Amino acid sequence: METTPLTIAIGSDHAGLPLKRVLAEALAAEGHRLLDFGTDAPESVDYPDYAHRVAEAVAGGRARFGVLVCGSGIGMAIAANRHPAIRAAVLHDSTEARLTRAHNDANIAAFGARLTGPEVALDALRAFLATPYEGGRHDRRLAKLTPPQAGGATP
């Protein structure tokens, strides 16, 4: 991971809670500051509530990156991507993590606790946090991902 401690927003639903705890513990042990938006209990909750909280923290500049965990990662990513400044990607391995940072400047990593084990998720998260955005040819593509009303280019 980056050597400079980061502020990272993290959240999960009930299905993602055990994996969220593993990732949060590792991040804290590596010196990162966490903004934990829950959930903190195994009772059923609605994943969009947690995805929006994390996305708002990242979009608002309170956190550099976000981490979301639900059963598949898909619902969390969909909810987070409703925010114009967010580029959330579901990650299954470190290769996807590096590519989504380098080419898409993704700022939220989403994981499926029912699909990705803790060691693979942690490896992917470390790659995600350590990989810089390449810029260059990717800048024009990234501009096309931002809605015009939020300052992006029109395709």
N, C-alpha and C positions, 0 to 999 in steps of 0.2 A: 504494500500500500504506500501511498505518498508518505513522506517522512514528516510533513507538517500535519499536525492534528487538524481534523476537519470537524465541522458541525454537520451531523447527519440526522435527518428526521426519519423516524421508523414507525411503522404501524402494521397491524395485522388484524384479521378477524379471528374467530375462535379456532378455525382449522389451521391457521398459520401460527398460532401462539407458541407452540413448542419450538418451531424453527426460528421464529423471531427472537425468542429468548437466547438461543444458541448464537445467532448472529450478533445480537446486542452485546452479549457477554464478551465475545471475541473483539468487537469493535472498541468497547470500553477498555479492554485489556491492552489494546494497541494505542491507547491514548486519545481516541476520538471522543468528542462531546456528543451525546445523544439527546435528541428531543423525542421522547417516546410518547406517541399519541394513542397508545393502547392497541387493542384491548389487553386487559390484564387478567381475564377470567375465562374459563372454558365455556361459559354459556353462549348460546347462539346470538350473534350480532350481525348487523348489515355491513358488509365490506365497503360499500361506497362512502360511508361516514368516515372511515379511517383513511381511505385513499384521498379523500378531499382534504382532510386535515394535513396530511403529509404534503400533498401537492401545493397547498396554500403556503406552507412553511418554505418550501423550495422556491416557488414562484415569487414569494415576498422577500426572499433574500435572508431569511432567518436560518436557513440551512443550505449548505453547498450542494448536497445530494440527498436523495430519499431512498428508502428501502421499504418495500411493501411485500407482505406475505399473506397469501390465502391458500385455498386448496389447490388451485391450478395456476395462480398468478395472473390469469387472463382477466378476470373481473376487476381486480385491483388496477391493472394497467389501463383497461378501458376507462374506468372512472377517473384515474389520474390524468389521462390524456384529454379529458374534457377541458382542461385548463390550458389556455393558449401558450403559456411559457413552458409547459411541461412536455418532455419527451421520455415517456416511460416505456421500458422494454422488458418483456418476459425473458428471463435468462435460464438456460439449462446447463451451461458450461462456460468455461473461461474464454473460449474462442468467441462465442456470441458476445460476451461481456466486453472483450477488447474491441471487437468490430463496432458494436453499437456506440461505444464512447468515441472511437477514432473517426468513424464516418458519420454518425448521427448526433453527436454531442448529447447523448442521452443523459438525463439528470436524475432519473429514478430507475432503480433496479427492482423488478418484481419477480418473486419466486413462488412456485407452487410446492407447498409442503407435502402434498400427496404424490408429487412427481419427481422431486429433487431432494436427495439426501443432504444432511448437514455438511458433510465434508465437501461435496461438489458445490453446494451453494456458497459456502465460505470461500472456496477457491475462486469461484466466479465473481463474488463480491470484491475480493481483493484485487482481481484483475480489473474490474470495473472502476474501482477507486483510483487505481494506479495509472490507468491509461489516459493520456491527454487527447483532446480533440485535435485532429490533423489540420482542419481548416482547408485552405486551398480550394480545390475543385468541389469540395463538399459544401462550401459556403453557399453557393447558389442553390444547391439542392435543399439545404437547411432553410434558406429563406422561403422556399416554396412550401414548407411545412407550416409556416406561421400564417394564420389567417390575415387577410388584408387589413381588417379593422384593428389588428394587433400589431401592425407595422411590417407585415411580411410582403413578399413579392406576389404578384398575381401570375398564375401559370399561363 
